[in-house]
Amino acid sequence: TPRRAADSPTMTALAIRSDGVAFLAASATMAVLVEGLKVLAKAGVYPTTFTRKLLHMAAGPVFILTWPFFGKQPSSAVWAAAVPACMTAKFALVGAGLIQQDADVKLMSRTGDRRELLR
């Protein structure tokens, strides 16, 4: 059967490269959301209970808005799934105490206890 142009090694390499860029763009978008909410929480603009809820309500829709950045290759789904996986891993490391991020704990916990991030 004839190969389609999209199945060529060159196109696959370009798709992986563009998915890598999409991963970086989506990760940066999510980081801006989290860091922006940290600034608001630290400045006392909103109570931490509100910023925590805002993070949970906004993270999903903001991430979904980054989906068009990714290609249509099967590997694109893996690149896209890596964004929340990396965020989850970071928060797990903070919760375990392996990374010291008091602002993350303040933003995402109810009580200020880092172990709450693991529940």
Phi and psi in degrees as a GROMACS rama.xvg file:
@    title "Ramachandran Plot"
@    xaxis  label "Phi"
@    yaxis  label "Psi"
@TYPE xy
-70.191  142.926  PRO-2
-81.8907  142.437  ARG-3
-80.7855  154.661  ARG-4
-59.9164  -33.5945  ALA-5
-69.4663  -17.8799  ALA-6
-93.0352  0.218294  ASP-7
-70.1221  153.468  SER-8
-57.5583  -36.0626  PRO-9
-64.4719  -45.0827  THR-10
-65.9937  -37.3647  MET-11
-63.7224  -43.1499  THR-12
-62.7347  -40.5803  ALA-13
-65.6443  -38.8853  LEU-14
-64.1627  -42.4572  ALA-15
-65.0027  -42.76  ILE-16
-63.1421  -44.4062  ARG-17
-69.0858  -32.8416  SER-18
-68.9852  -33.313  ASP-19
-63.9839  -41.8055  GLY-20
-65.3843  -41.434  VAL-21
-61.7402  -40.5717  ALA-22
-59.0664  -46.9311  PHE-23
-63.6434  -41.248  LEU-24
-66.3488  -43.6826  ALA-25
-66.3035  -40.4468  ALA-26
-63.8932  -41.9691  SER-27
-64.7066  -39.8215  ALA-28
-61.0849  -45.0054  THR-29
-66.9865  -37.9081  MET-30
-64.5555  -39.1665  ALA-31
-62.1407  -41.5542  VAL-32
-60.2856  -51.9723  LEU-33
-63.8035  -47.3242  VAL-34
-65.7563  -37.2085  GLU-35
-62.7276  -41.6305  GLY-36
-69.1392  -32.5501  LEU-37
-62.6462  -42.4572  LYS-38
-61.5893  -45.4392  VAL-39
-62.2113  -40.9322  LEU-40
-67.1663  -44.478  ALA-41
-65.7331  -38.5855  LYS-42
-74.0984  -12.2961  ALA-43
76.7941  16.6773  GLY-44
-60.9663  -42.1932  VAL-45
-128.928  152.123  TYR-46
-65.2659  151.571  PRO-47
-61.4592  -28.5943  THR-48
-63.2968  -37.4719  THR-49
-72.0325  -45.0359  PHE-50
-65.3802  -33.9028  THR-51
-63.1194  -46.7117  ARG-52
-66.3126  -39.1329  LYS-53
-62.4191  -39.9225  LEU-54
-60.6053  -47.004  LEU-55
-65.8976  -36.3627  HIS-56
-75.6755  -33.0639  MET-57
-89.2274  -29.6463  ALA-58
-58.2228  -46.8221  ALA-59
-62.5841  -55.2651  GLY-60
-61.3392  -38.2407  PRO-61
-64.1391  -42.7459  VAL-62
-63.2533  -42.1857  PHE-63
-60.3581  -34.9757  ILE-64
-65.5357  -18.3885  LEU-65
-88.0998  -8.58172  THR-66
-56.7287  -37.6558  TRP-67
-63.1507  -15.661  PRO-68
-64.5458  -28.2604  PHE-69
-88.3972  153.429  PHE-70
-78.257  -167.398  GLY-71
-108.808  6.64985  LYS-72
-69.3743  153.734  GLN-73
-57.6192  -33.8782  PRO-74
-69.3582  -18.4602  SER-75
-62.2869  -35.6876  SER-76
-64.1831  -36.0768  ALA-77
-67.2822  -44.4118  VAL-78
-59.9867  -43.4134  TRP-79
-65.81  -42.3918  ALA-80
-67.3525  -22.8161  ALA-81
-67.8062  -24.299  ALA-82
-63.8489  -59.1494  VAL-83
-67.7901  -27.827  PRO-84
-63.7695  -42.1854  ALA-85
-66.7196  -39.9583  CYS-86
-63.6082  -42.5172  MET-87
-63.0688  -42.5895  THR-88
-61.6761  -42.4237  ALA-89
-61.721  -46.479  LYS-90
-67.0398  -32.477  PHE-91
-66.0454  -40.7833  ALA-92
-65.593  -37.4166  LEU-93
-64.9964  -46.1677  VAL-94
-62.7129  -34.1938  GLY-95
-78.4781  -9.70692  ALA-96
86.0809  7.60769  GLY-97
-80.0768  -21.9178  LEU-98
-124.949  131.331  ILE-99
-92.3005  107.979  GLN-100
-139.505  80.7123  GLN-101
-60.9835  -33.5852  ASP-102
-66.0575  -38.1992  ALA-103
-63.6562  -43.2852  ASP-104
-63.1727  -43.8814  VAL-105
-63.2556  -39.5286  LYS-106
-68.9643  -39.4751  LEU-107
-106.88  -6.58393  MET-108
-107.891  155.87  SER-109
-82.2677  -34.6824  ARG-110
-107.236  -11.2581  THR-111
89.6253  3.11959  GLY-112
-91.2579  121.186  ASP-113
-58.6731  -30.092  ARG-114
-66.3696  -18.3875  ARG-115
-63.8793  -25.6996  GLU-116
-67.4702  -17.2264  LEU-117
-90.425  -6.86358  LEU-118
